Amino acid sequence: MYLSKLSLVVASWLAITVAGNGFDPENYAKADVIVSDVVVVGGGSSGTYAAINLRKMGQRVVVVEKGKHLGGDTNTYTDKATGLTVDYGVQMFLNSSITRDYFSHFNISLVNYTRSNITTSLADFNTGKPVLFKPSRNLTGWAVQLAQYPWLDYTWKIPQPVSPDLLLPLGDFLVKYNMSDAAFDLYLNAQGISNPLQQLTVNVMKMVDPAYLSEITGASLDTADKNNSELYIKALAELGSNVLVSSTVRAASRPGKGQGVVLVVKTPTGQKLVQASKLLICIPPTLRNMMPFRLNSQEYRVFSQWTYMGYYGLVLNNTGLPEGFQWINANDSSATYHIPRQPGASHITSTRIPGVFYVWYRSPSRMPRLAVEKSTIQAIQNLQKAHNLTIKTPKIIKFKSHAPFKLSVSAHAIKNGFYRDLYALQGNRSTWYTGAALIAHNEEVIWKFTQALLPRIIAAP
């Protein structure tokens, strides 16, 4: 989404206004001035991994996280009555040394990931009626195509000239390579991507990538306690007061040339000043998110090109639906390979907690929470009617927005070297970047990218 001019003016005015005397430590109590080697903005997957490993490498670290907890897209619901947990965000992790070492650091036991023993049915969520279609679950042809681009798992720096195939809409790409049978399976696995047939093929390849194919074919792990958030609970305990939760950056000074950075941070206990040698950005670098950092023309030109999607996770009870089932949104049109239009719920899934379901909801753009909830409840009630069940109003007990999700740019921007320009920002003005927008949405791929970046950050002047 492009930010309105008025919003940009307001954000810029706020950053400049705060900056007045806000960067002078003399204007703060001594306890409100924090000195660090690296300040990490964003405590999701990449930010938490970076903070833990920077500390292991002898660096002083402070993390600024807008939420109440660390973890980003890793979301877990705990049922008070039974103590059972359900992960309604990140489900599994690639079985690799980087994953095993990371969890081992916190003494968290891992087991092979196994899918729930539930019955999956296709239904049109607009009507609730069953869709009588059996999708192919064969992505062999897709894997062959991925192999043509060995850089997919470790960079977005696409070799030039860019292959025209990568910039085809996915629907056209599948027709060209006689892989239309894989369309619905790609829709299922490209989690969070709305209307995948219209998306650039490279963007879908970055979601259903070689690492992800390895996960869904058996090389995946889960926490033994079925609580993936345990990783972030223990990380927060280890980092302690070095994490500023429920906090946001209001203004930044980044003079460059090895002069470090200074951040003005709004926290629940008042405004604080963070002075650091380096800044690591781990939030989605949208124009809105980056405005407090007083962008220069080069940064503005890059970040203003992003668009993104909405993606949401909900946990509900009182659904009136039978337990032990998962419904996947589909339609009766073979012309769209039975892939429904978004926005809309894509999965409605029974959990191991009696009476509790989780829902994944996709949208081509950010949506208001109430609109997502209303649409989700309607989809469930459509299923109730179609199955002659008692009509009930589901109760939403957890809601998580992942927007801005899947940052992307146009085919024209990619051809003109957008990702080359994005990567060229690394280290400029003592600022570094990692996270899904820089590499992929796969946790292990993000950690590997971040792991390779950390020595460069430390070595930089």
Disulfide bonds with the S-S distance in Angstrom:
none
